[in-house]
Amino acid sequence: MDKVTVLEQMRTIGLVPVLRADSIKQALALAEAISAGGVTVLEITMTVPGAMQVMRRLAEDRPDILIGAGTVLDPETARMCILEGAQFIVSPALNTKTIEMCHRYSIAVLPGSLTPTEIVTAWQAGADVVKVFPASAMGGAKYLKNIKAPLPQVELIPTGGVTLATAHEFLEAGAFALGVGADLVDAKAMAEGRPEAVTETARKYLHIVKEFRAKHAH
């Protein structure tokens, strides 16, 4: 899948679940539960034990899911993830060498930034979308709206503090898509043997995005 298609799919689904787990087994179970709800974009963070194996397994078994790597801090890790099948690379911080590596492979890159200076620096360095992290610590949707006012051309994906309650506000503020963590990727529900709770939450998020897009379709 080429980069343009990857970004289009990300925007259409409107969600990038940030998958954190304690084991390969738990990560794969979460991936199943989330995708069962129709959310076919997943960011596998490097903090998951065996993250590379998780990506490889999903790339082989679930070609319908758009798989990305998260918490990628350097170009070497980015390259390893790309070779394992990652189709987008996400970082909590800005590393221009990682952006260059992703460009070399024509892979979508979403570096993390927070201040206006960092966001513009990331955009100028070639970020496809800038991950605003941690968004909630800066005032959430209000902060995103204030950033988009002078920088409408910069695509932003807020992460940190995105919940079912705040999702609509973040979309209203101009988010490209939503980076969703624990509110959707509920390891506790999985541990308690309730994957259907995760699936249901995924459906609810999709519904919010679809309603918003339908209302604002030009």
C-alpha positions in Angstrom: 0.0 0.0 0.0 1.5 3.4 -0.9 1.9 6.2 1.5 -1.0 8.3 0.1 -3.4 5.3 0.5 -2.1 4.7 4.1 -2.8 8.3 5.1 -6.2 8.3 3.4 -7.2 5.1 5.3 -6.0 6.6 8.6 -8.0 9.7 8.0 -11.1 7.7 6.9 -11.1 5.5 10.0 -10.1 8.6 12.0 -8.5 6.6 14.8 -5.1 5.3 15.6 -5.3 3.0 18.7 -2.1 3.1 20.6 -1.6 -0.6 21.5 0.3 -1.2 24.8 0.4 -4.7 26.2 2.4 -6.9 28.6 2.9 -9.8 26.2 2.7 -10.8 22.5 -0.4 -12.9 23.3 -2.2 -10.0 24.9 -1.2 -7.6 22.1 -2.6 -10.0 19.5 -5.8 -10.5 21.5 -6.2 -6.7 21.7 -5.6 -6.3 18.0 -8.4 -8.9 17.3 -10.8 -7.2 19.7 -10.2 -3.7 18.3 -10.4 -4.8 14.6 -13.6 -6.7 15.4 -15.2 -3.3 16.1 -14.2 -2.1 12.6 -11.1 -0.1 13.6 -8.5 -1.5 11.1 -5.6 0.8 12.0 -3.2 -0.1 14.8 -0.1 1.4 16.3 2.1 -1.3 18.0 4.3 0.5 20.5 7.9 -0.5 20.9 7.2 -0.8 24.6 5.3 -4.1 24.0 7.5 -7.1 24.7 8.1 -8.7 21.4 6.7 -5.8 19.4 8.5 -6.8 16.2 6.9 -10.3 16.4 3.5 -8.8 16.9 3.9 -6.6 13.8 5.2 -9.5 11.8 2.3 -11.8 12.8 -0.3 -9.2 12.1 1.3 -8.2 8.8 1.2 -11.9 7.7 -2.2 -12.9 9.2 -4.2 -9.7 9.0 -3.4 -7.8 5.7 -6.7 -6.0 6.2 -5.2 -4.1 9.2 -3.0 -1.0 8.7 -0.1 -1.7 11.0 2.2 1.0 12.3 5.0 1.2 14.9 4.8 3.5 17.9 7.3 4.9 20.4 10.0 4.8 17.6 12.9 7.0 18.9 15.5 6.6 16.2 16.0 5.8 12.5 17.5 2.3 13.2 14.3 1.2 15.0 12.2 2.8 12.3 14.0 0.7 9.6 13.6 -2.5 11.6 9.9 -1.9 12.0 9.5 -1.0 8.3 11.2 -4.3 7.3 8.8 -6.2 9.6 5.8 -4.7 7.8 5.0 -1.4 9.6 3.3 1.0 7.2 3.6 4.1 9.3 6.0 5.2 12.1 4.9 7.2 15.1 7.1 8.8 17.8 6.4 10.7 21.0 9.1 13.1 20.0 10.8 14.8 17.0 13.8 13.1 15.5 14.6 14.4 12.0 16.8 11.4 11.1 13.8 9.2 11.7 11.8 11.3 9.3 14.6 11.0 6.7 14.7 7.2 7.1 10.9 7.0 6.6 11.2 9.1 3.4 13.8 6.8 2.1 11.3 3.9 2.3 8.3 6.1 1.3 6.6 5.3 4.7 4.2 7.6 6.4 5.8 9.3 9.5 4.1 10.9 12.4 6.6 12.5 14.8 5.5 13.8 18.2 5.6 17.6 18.9 3.9 19.9 21.4 4.8 23.5 21.0 4.1 25.6 17.9 7.9 25.7 17.2 8.2 22.0 17.4 5.1 21.4 15.3 6.3 23.7 12.5 9.9 22.2 12.7 8.4 18.7 12.3 6.2 19.8 9.4 9.1 21.5 7.6 11.3 18.4 8.2 8.7 16.3 6.2 6.3 14.9 8.8 3.1 13.6 7.1 1.1 14.2 10.2 2.3 15.7 13.5 1.3 13.9 16.6 0.5 16.4 19.3 1.5 14.7 22.5 0.6 14.9 25.3 -2.5 16.8 24.1 -4.5 16.8 27.3 -1.6 18.2 29.3 -1.7 21.4 27.1 -5.5 21.9 27.4 -6.8 19.2 25.0 -9.0 20.2 22.1 -8.8 23.9 22.9 -5.0 23.8 22.4 -5.4 21.9 19.1 -7.9 24.5 17.9 -5.5 27.3 18.8 -2.6 25.6 16.9 -4.8 25.0 13.8 -5.8 28.7 13.6 -2.4 30.0 12.3 -1.4 26.6 10.9 -4.4 25.2 9.0 -2.1 23.4 6.5 -0.5 21.2 9.2 -2.2 17.9 9.8 -2.4 17.0 13.5 -3.2 13.9 15.4 -3.9 14.6 19.1 -2.8 11.8 21.5 -3.1 11.7 25.2 -6.5 12.4 26.8 -8.6 11.4 23.9 -11.7 9.6 25.2 -15.2 8.9 24.0 -16.2 12.1 25.9 -13.6 14.3 24.2 -13.4 12.6 20.7 -15.9 14.9 19.1 -14.2 18.1 20.5 -10.9 17.0 19.1 -12.5 16.4 15.7 -14.2 19.8 15.8 -10.8 21.3 16.6 -9.5 20.0 13.3 -7.8 16.7 14.1 -6.6 14.7 11.2 -7.4 11.5 13.2 -7.4 10.6 16.9 -4.6 8.8 18.8 -6.5 6.7 21.3 -4.8 5.0 24.2 -6.2 3.3 27.4 -9.8 4.5 26.8 -10.0 2.0 23.9 -7.0 -0.3 24.3 -8.3 -1.6 27.6 -5.8 -4.2 28.9 -7.9 -4.6 32.1 -11.0 -5.7 30.2 -8.8 -8.2 28.3 -7.3 -9.5 31.5 -10.8 -10.0 32.8 -11.8 -11.9 29.7 -14.1 -9.2 28.3 -12.8 -8.6 24.7 -16.3 -7.6 23.7 -16.0 -4.5 25.8 -13.0 -3.4 23.7 -14.9 -4.2 20.5 -17.9 -2.2 21.6 -15.7 0.8 22.5 -14.1 0.6 19.0 -17.6 0.7 17.4 -18.5 3.7 19.5 -15.4 5.6 18.4 -16.0 4.8 14.8 -19.6 6.0 15.1 -18.4 9.4 16.5 -16.0 9.8 13.6 -18.5 8.7 10.9 -21.2 11.1 12.3 -18.7 14.0 12.4 -17.4 13.3 8.8 -21.0 13.0 7.5 -22.0 16.3 9.1 -19.0 18.1 7.7 -18.8 16.6 4.3 -18.4 19.3 1.6 
